[in-house]
Amino acid sequence: MAHPKYELPKDDPHAKYHYEMAMKHVEAAKKAGKSTAELHEIFKKCMSVDLDHLPTAAAAANTSPFW
């Protein structure tokens, strides 16, 4: 079964970057043996990150990675 092509939103200036970073995380998770459901969840989380309101480095140090 072929995976449908993801259409980048036209109104989001960060859409291409979101997609590239999401796929980078998905590929790493796939190599780590994550399930398809987990891969989709990682993709959704990466695509929902608001790049205009990222936490500071100090706040980010107290959080876990996407997967």
Residue pairs with C-beta under 8 A, 6 or more apart in sequence:
6 19
8 15
8 16
8 19
9 15
12 18
14 51
14 52
17 51
18 46
18 47
18 49
18 51
19 47
21 46
22 42
22 43
22 46
22 47
23 43
25 42
25 43
25 46
25 66
25 67
26 39
26 42
26 43
26 46
28 67
29 38
29 39
29 42
29 67
30 39
32 67
34 42
34 67
38 67
42 66
42 67
45 66
46 66
54 60
55 63
